[in-house]
């Protein structure tokens, strides 16, 4: 199987993602996979899957617009519905709505029917680590060493709409992603009308995060920090900064399934 996975390389922790993707592919014995840095529409067009790294979401969106990448990215995610994973800033870009944002200061790609709360845990000095149970990694999997740096959370799961999120756009300091429609049988098959919550961080742990220290979350319902909706996957934290390739390996299997589905449908 020949598969190309790209990492958006406009700003942020893209090198770390490429490194862990290669490590995960080796662990999973995936042959014929290529991992590239994406800076142009031409490079994006070669990709079967894409990672949006952590960094500064506003800077990424501005550079993407100036590089004529913003619209191709929206088509990749919302029209072609190819697998995409966003970490931290990448999660913000993939949200249909983001608050604490001046209109005109941030553009979104969209794809996840969620509203994100930017910089939920405060400034960079209030970053923290937490071992987190991630059931999607499999029964009995050891806690994952999550790293939160000026991280967003999913503040609200939004109703699925084919058009723009009209109620969201009425809110102050909120930006909303433009609507796009999936095209083709493979894209339709990768579209989902509901958001799956894959991980939460307990509220006591969230409060302790402001102290900038390591914490041990309990199993209370808390802040949503990992979600999936069809082809789109988002995490508030930075798996690329841990050296642990388990989430990357899990996601590559999602890419593999999507590529096989497209081949089966002749696309």
HELIX and SHEET records of a PDB file:
HELIX    1   1 UNK A   14  UNK A   27  1                                  14    
HELIX    2   2 UNK A   41  UNK A   45  1                                   5    
HELIX    3   3 UNK A   57  UNK A   66  1                                  10    
HELIX    4   4 UNK A   70  UNK A   74  1                                   5    
HELIX    5   5 UNK A   75  UNK A   79  3                                   5    
HELIX    6   6 UNK A   89  UNK A   94  1                                   6    
HELIX    7   7 UNK A  124  UNK A  126  5                                   3    
HELIX    8   8 UNK A  135  UNK A  137  5                                   3    
HELIX    9   9 UNK A  166  UNK A  169  1                                   4    
HELIX   10  10 UNK A  185  UNK A  189  1                                   5    
HELIX   11  11 UNK A  203  UNK A  208  1                                   6    
HELIX   12  12 UNK A  209  UNK A  211  5                                   3    
HELIX   13  13 UNK A  239  UNK A  241  5                                   3    
HELIX   14  14 UNK A  246  UNK A  264  1                                  19    
SHEET    1   A 7 UNK A  33  UNK A  38  0                                        
SHEET    2   A 7 UNK A   3  UNK A   8  1                                        
SHEET    3   A 7 UNK A  49  UNK A  52  1                                        
SHEET    4   A 7 UNK A  83  UNK A  87  1                                        
SHEET    5   A 7 UNK A 232  UNK A 235  1                                        
SHEET    6   A 7 UNK A 222  UNK A 229 -1                                        
SHEET    7   A 7 UNK A 196  UNK A 202 -1                                        
SHEET    1   B 4 UNK A 153  UNK A 157  0                                        
SHEET    2   B 4 UNK A 112  UNK A 117 -1                                        
SHEET    3   B 4 UNK A  95  UNK A  99  1                                        
SHEET    4   B 4 UNK A 174  UNK A 176 -1                                        
SHEET    1   C 2 UNK A 128  UNK A 132  0                                        
SHEET    2   C 2 UNK A 144  UNK A 148 -1                                        
END                                                                             
